[in-house]
Amino acid sequence: MTLEEFIAKWPLEPWKTYIIRIAYKYSDEINYTVSNEVASTTENMIEWLNDWNEGQQDIIVLGWCDIDLVPVHILLH
């Protein structure tokens, strides 16, 4: 779904942090850049940790997950 559709449907809970997988490119490019971006939400806005958006016209949200659900490998001494 496009970034606009994603924001309009707003599947994210407010006041949480997510990893959002996106693909993006300029309209004159053939290949997408795909990245996992960290974002926090408010009641009606996504605040991105990184400034990845440089004006690309084609942005697709591929998936997302609550960052608290990401498995972490515990290292014990």
Biotite code that builds the C-alpha atoms (Angstrom):
import biotite.structure as struc

atoms = struc.array([
    struc.Atom([0.000, 0.000, 0.000], chain_id="A", res_id=1, res_name="MET", atom_name="CA", element="C"),
    struc.Atom([1.184, 3.544, -0.565], chain_id="A", res_id=2, res_name="THR", atom_name="CA", element="C"),
    struc.Atom([2.401, 5.632, 2.351], chain_id="A", res_id=3, res_name="LEU", atom_name="CA", element="C"),
    struc.Atom([-0.712, 7.820, 2.005], chain_id="A", res_id=4, res_name="GLU", atom_name="CA", element="C"),
    struc.Atom([-3.011, 4.771, 2.181], chain_id="A", res_id=5, res_name="GLU", atom_name="CA", element="C"),
    struc.Atom([-1.091, 3.473, 5.177], chain_id="A", res_id=6, res_name="PHE", atom_name="CA", element="C"),
    struc.Atom([-1.463, 6.762, 7.035], chain_id="A", res_id=7, res_name="ILE", atom_name="CA", element="C"),
    struc.Atom([-5.155, 7.068, 6.052], chain_id="A", res_id=8, res_name="ALA", atom_name="CA", element="C"),
    struc.Atom([-5.957, 3.586, 7.405], chain_id="A", res_id=9, res_name="LYS", atom_name="CA", element="C"),
    struc.Atom([-3.713, 4.166, 10.441], chain_id="A", res_id=10, res_name="TRP", atom_name="CA", element="C"),
    struc.Atom([-3.223, 0.587, 11.669], chain_id="A", res_id=11, res_name="PRO", atom_name="CA", element="C"),
    struc.Atom([-0.725, 1.698, 14.310], chain_id="A", res_id=12, res_name="LEU", atom_name="CA", element="C"),
    struc.Atom([-1.431, 2.298, 17.981], chain_id="A", res_id=13, res_name="GLU", atom_name="CA", element="C"),
    struc.Atom([-0.465, 5.756, 19.225], chain_id="A", res_id=14, res_name="PRO", atom_name="CA", element="C"),
    struc.Atom([2.517, 6.313, 21.485], chain_id="A", res_id=15, res_name="TRP", atom_name="CA", element="C"),
    struc.Atom([4.422, 3.234, 20.327], chain_id="A", res_id=16, res_name="LYS", atom_name="CA", element="C"),
    struc.Atom([7.549, 2.602, 18.304], chain_id="A", res_id=17, res_name="THR", atom_name="CA", element="C"),
    struc.Atom([7.488, 0.504, 15.140], chain_id="A", res_id=18, res_name="TYR", atom_name="CA", element="C"),
    struc.Atom([9.778, -0.837, 12.476], chain_id="A", res_id=19, res_name="ILE", atom_name="CA", element="C"),
    struc.Atom([8.221, -0.015, 9.114], chain_id="A", res_id=20, res_name="ILE", atom_name="CA", element="C"),
    struc.Atom([9.583, -1.687, 5.963], chain_id="A", res_id=21, res_name="ARG", atom_name="CA", element="C"),
    struc.Atom([9.325, 0.630, 2.994], chain_id="A", res_id=22, res_name="ILE", atom_name="CA", element="C"),
    struc.Atom([10.309, 0.689, -0.660], chain_id="A", res_id=23, res_name="ALA", atom_name="CA", element="C"),
    struc.Atom([10.817, 4.053, -2.285], chain_id="A", res_id=24, res_name="TYR", atom_name="CA", element="C"),
    struc.Atom([12.079, 5.613, -5.514], chain_id="A", res_id=25, res_name="LYS", atom_name="CA", element="C"),
    struc.Atom([11.828, 8.692, -7.672], chain_id="A", res_id=26, res_name="TYR", atom_name="CA", element="C"),
    struc.Atom([9.410, 8.448, -10.600], chain_id="A", res_id=27, res_name="SER", atom_name="CA", element="C"),
    struc.Atom([12.254, 8.369, -13.152], chain_id="A", res_id=28, res_name="ASP", atom_name="CA", element="C"),
    struc.Atom([14.036, 5.464, -11.418], chain_id="A", res_id=29, res_name="GLU", atom_name="CA", element="C"),
    struc.Atom([13.468, 1.795, -12.141], chain_id="A", res_id=30, res_name="ILE", atom_name="CA", element="C"),
    struc.Atom([14.639, 0.174, -8.915], chain_id="A", res_id=31, res_name="ASN", atom_name="CA", element="C"),
    struc.Atom([13.321, 0.751, -5.410], chain_id="A", res_id=32, res_name="TYR", atom_name="CA", element="C"),
    struc.Atom([15.421, 1.301, -2.333], chain_id="A", res_id=33, res_name="THR", atom_name="CA", element="C"),
    struc.Atom([14.083, -0.993, 0.411], chain_id="A", res_id=34, res_name="VAL", atom_name="CA", element="C"),
    struc.Atom([14.761, -0.240, 4.069], chain_id="A", res_id=35, res_name="SER", atom_name="CA", element="C"),
    struc.Atom([13.520, -0.844, 7.576], chain_id="A", res_id=36, res_name="ASN", atom_name="CA", element="C"),
    struc.Atom([12.812, 2.477, 9.266], chain_id="A", res_id=37, res_name="GLU", atom_name="CA", element="C"),
    struc.Atom([12.093, 3.137, 12.929], chain_id="A", res_id=38, res_name="VAL", atom_name="CA", element="C"),
    struc.Atom([9.115, 5.378, 13.624], chain_id="A", res_id=39, res_name="ALA", atom_name="CA", element="C"),
    struc.Atom([7.210, 6.497, 16.687], chain_id="A", res_id=40, res_name="SER", atom_name="CA", element="C"),
    struc.Atom([3.551, 7.391, 16.579], chain_id="A", res_id=41, res_name="THR", atom_name="CA", element="C"),
    struc.Atom([1.432, 10.056, 18.165], chain_id="A", res_id=42, res_name="THR", atom_name="CA", element="C"),
    struc.Atom([-2.359, 10.115, 17.974], chain_id="A", res_id=43, res_name="GLU", atom_name="CA", element="C"),
    struc.Atom([-2.317, 11.182, 14.323], chain_id="A", res_id=44, res_name="ASN", atom_name="CA", element="C"),
    struc.Atom([1.266, 11.322, 13.087], chain_id="A", res_id=45, res_name="MET", atom_name="CA", element="C"),
    struc.Atom([4.315, 9.201, 12.340], chain_id="A", res_id=46, res_name="ILE", atom_name="CA", element="C"),
    struc.Atom([7.651, 10.614, 13.482], chain_id="A", res_id=47, res_name="GLU", atom_name="CA", element="C"),
    struc.Atom([10.528, 8.931, 11.653], chain_id="A", res_id=48, res_name="TRP", atom_name="CA", element="C"),
    struc.Atom([13.848, 8.369, 13.440], chain_id="A", res_id=49, res_name="LEU", atom_name="CA", element="C"),
    struc.Atom([15.820, 8.870, 10.184], chain_id="A", res_id=50, res_name="ASN", atom_name="CA", element="C"),
    struc.Atom([15.279, 11.466, 7.494], chain_id="A", res_id=51, res_name="ASP", atom_name="CA", element="C"),
    struc.Atom([14.909, 8.918, 4.700], chain_id="A", res_id=52, res_name="TRP", atom_name="CA", element="C"),
    struc.Atom([12.324, 10.840, 2.657], chain_id="A", res_id=53, res_name="ASN", atom_name="CA", element="C"),
    struc.Atom([14.086, 13.097, 0.185], chain_id="A", res_id=54, res_name="GLU", atom_name="CA", element="C"),
    struc.Atom([11.063, 13.732, -2.018], chain_id="A", res_id=55, res_name="GLY", atom_name="CA", element="C"),
    struc.Atom([10.664, 10.335, -3.653], chain_id="A", res_id=56, res_name="GLN", atom_name="CA", element="C"),
    struc.Atom([7.330, 10.159, -5.462], chain_id="A", res_id=57, res_name="GLN", atom_name="CA", element="C"),
    struc.Atom([6.755, 6.408, -5.181], chain_id="A", res_id=58, res_name="ASP", atom_name="CA", element="C"),
    struc.Atom([6.668, 5.156, -1.566], chain_id="A", res_id=59, res_name="ILE", atom_name="CA", element="C"),
    struc.Atom([5.228, 1.764, -0.650], chain_id="A", res_id=60, res_name="ILE", atom_name="CA", element="C"),
    struc.Atom([4.761, 0.354, 2.852], chain_id="A", res_id=61, res_name="VAL", atom_name="CA", element="C"),
    struc.Atom([5.634, -3.349, 2.731], chain_id="A", res_id=62, res_name="LEU", atom_name="CA", element="C"),
    struc.Atom([5.002, -4.183, 6.386], chain_id="A", res_id=63, res_name="GLY", atom_name="CA", element="C"),
    struc.Atom([5.433, -3.132, 9.989], chain_id="A", res_id=64, res_name="TRP", atom_name="CA", element="C"),
    struc.Atom([5.830, -4.544, 13.468], chain_id="A", res_id=65, res_name="CYS", atom_name="CA", element="C"),
    struc.Atom([5.866, -3.285, 17.020], chain_id="A", res_id=66, res_name="ASP", atom_name="CA", element="C"),
    struc.Atom([9.521, -2.880, 17.982], chain_id="A", res_id=67, res_name="ILE", atom_name="CA", element="C"),
    struc.Atom([8.784, -4.568, 21.332], chain_id="A", res_id=68, res_name="ASP", atom_name="CA", element="C"),
    struc.Atom([7.961, -7.795, 19.452], chain_id="A", res_id=69, res_name="LEU", atom_name="CA", element="C"),
    struc.Atom([11.360, -8.049, 17.773], chain_id="A", res_id=70, res_name="VAL", atom_name="CA", element="C"),
    struc.Atom([13.326, -10.958, 19.245], chain_id="A", res_id=71, res_name="PRO", atom_name="CA", element="C"),
    struc.Atom([16.529, -9.943, 20.970], chain_id="A", res_id=72, res_name="VAL", atom_name="CA", element="C"),
    struc.Atom([19.400, -12.351, 21.457], chain_id="A", res_id=73, res_name="HIS", atom_name="CA", element="C"),
    struc.Atom([20.558, -12.145, 25.070], chain_id="A", res_id=74, res_name="ILE", atom_name="CA", element="C"),
    struc.Atom([24.302, -12.453, 25.590], chain_id="A", res_id=75, res_name="LEU", atom_name="CA", element="C"),
    struc.Atom([25.298, -13.870, 28.943], chain_id="A", res_id=76, res_name="LEU", atom_name="CA", element="C"),
    struc.Atom([28.820, -13.857, 30.307], chain_id="A", res_id=77, res_name="HIS", atom_name="CA", element="C"),
])
